[in-house]
Amino acid sequence: MAAIGETLIREGIITTPQLQNALEHQKANGGRLGDALVALGFITAFELKQFFNVVPVVPLRTEQTGLSNSLLIELMLKQAYSEGGTYSLLPMSESLCLTNNVVDELTQIAKNEGLLSIRSASGFNRANHIFELTNIGRQRAEDAFKQSRYIGPAPVPLKTYNVMSAHQTVRQLEFDWDWIRKALGHLVLNDRLLSQIGPAFNSGSSIFLYGPPGLGKSSIADALARAIDSPIYIPYAVEVDGQVIRLFDPSVHMAVDTIQEENQQNDFTVNVSHDPRWKLCRRPLVVVGGELTLSSLDLDYDPVSKFYEAPVHMKATNGVFVLDDFGRQTVQPRQLLNRWIVPMERSIDYLSLHTGRKFTIPFDQITFFCTNLKPSELVDEALLRRIRHKIRLDYQTEPEFLETLQRVCKHAGMAYDPMAATYLVETYYRQASRPMVGSHPRDLIEQIIDRARFLKVKPELSPVTIDAAAANYFVRHE
C-alpha cells in the first residue's frame, strides 16, 4: 500500500506525517491503510472511494498527453506511411486513440514543418481534408521506422501508468464470506478450507496452494479471479524514455466497454468518457505454468520491430497472477522465488530497457503459487515465509466426493443414480484404497460420455459404464 500513500501525498490529499501516523495505526490495529486514514480523520470515506475510482482524463491538447510532440508526430507519420501516405483526421484519431483536437494540432505542426501537405479539401473544415506525406515527411517516417516499427494507439507515460495503477490497486478490494461462497459455489469445498481461502484472498497478497494433484488448486484461483467484477483501465502501451512497451493483450485483457464503443463508432469528435489510450477491462487473470522462465519476467525486446512486449506479471497488474505447477518450471524454484522476493515485499518491480535504463513498475497483484509437490522439496522455510498465506488442500471425504459426482452428472445432463455412485466408491476407492480426488468425477463422466457417443447410446451412470470408464482412466500398477 506504499504506492497508495505516496500517490495520496503527491496529489495533496494527505501529508507525509499523516501517512506515517496512519501506517502506525494500521500496524497496531490491522486493516487497510485507507481504513486507518479514515479512522484518524485524515481523509473521508467519500474521498477514499473517489481516489479508487479515478478515470483517465481525456487529453484535449498535445501537452496533456504527457508525450513529446516528436514522438506523437512520428507515430502519426508512420501510421500514414503504412496506409499509403495519406490520411484524414477521424481515421487517424481512431488509429492513434487520440481525440480529433490532438490529431488536428499534430497535423498543423507537421504541416508547418513541411512534413505534410493537403491533398484534397472539401470546404474549410479540416475534418474533411485529406493530408499527404511530403517527401520530407516520408523520409521522416522511414527514419522513425528504423528506430521503432511500433504503430497503433499512442502510449501513456510511465508516470501516468504508475499513478493510475495505484488508484486501481487490487489491494483495496474487500471480499466477505458471502462473496467467497458465491465465487466458489460451483466447487465442493468445506468450511475449513473456505475460512482459510477467504482471508488469504482478501489480503491481496501472495497465496501458496499445495496438495496432491487433481484437488482443484488451479480451479480455485481461476474462480476467485473471474468473480471479481470491478473493472479497471488498462493502457494499450506505455512509454519510457521514448521507448514503447506494448501492454494490452487481448488474450489477457477482456474489454467491458465494447457495446459503448460500438455505439459511439469510435467517433472521437463526440465527448468520450475517458482517455481513449486506455481500455476499460475486467481485472486481468494471467496463468502461467511449466513454460515460465526468468526471462518471462523481463521486458521482451524484439530487435526487428524495436519495441517491447510487457512481461507476464506486468500484464497482471491490478489483477491476479497464477503460477501453476510451481516447481515444474525449467528454472529452479529457489531462483524463481528469489526473483519475486523484492516485488512481493515492496510492491514494486524493476525492469530494464536494452539501453540500460532501469525503471520501476507497480507489483500490484494477488499471486497464487499452485503446486502438487511437497513444499519442503521446493524451497527452504526462509523463502516460504515470504509467501504470506500457505493453504493445503486434502483429498475429499466420501460425502464431498458424492456431491461432486452428483453436480457433474447434473451439469452433463445425466441422471444421477445413487446405487451406481455407491458401486463406484466401493469398487474403485474403498477396495482399491484409492484416495477420493475431486477431479475424478468429472473425468469419469467424460469417459462415459465419450463411450456413449461412440456407441450412439444415451450416456448413463451405471456399473457397466463405470467399469468401462475406470478401465480407460485408472492406471494399473503391475
PyMOL commands that set and color helices and strands:
alter all, ss='L'
color gray80, all
select helices_A, chain A and resi 2-10+16-29+33-39+45-51+62-65+69-82+89-96+100-112+126-128+135-147+158-167+170-172+177-183+191-202+217-227+258-264+294-297+312-315+333-346+375-378+381-384+398-412+418-430+440-455+463-473
alter helices_A, ss='H'
color red, helices_A
select strands_A, chain A and resi 86-87+116-120+130-133+156-157+206-210+232-235+237-240+243-246+278-281+285-288+300-301+308-309+319-323+348-352+358-362+365-371+389-392
alter strands_A, ss='S'
color yellow, strands_A
deselect
rebuild
show_as cartoon
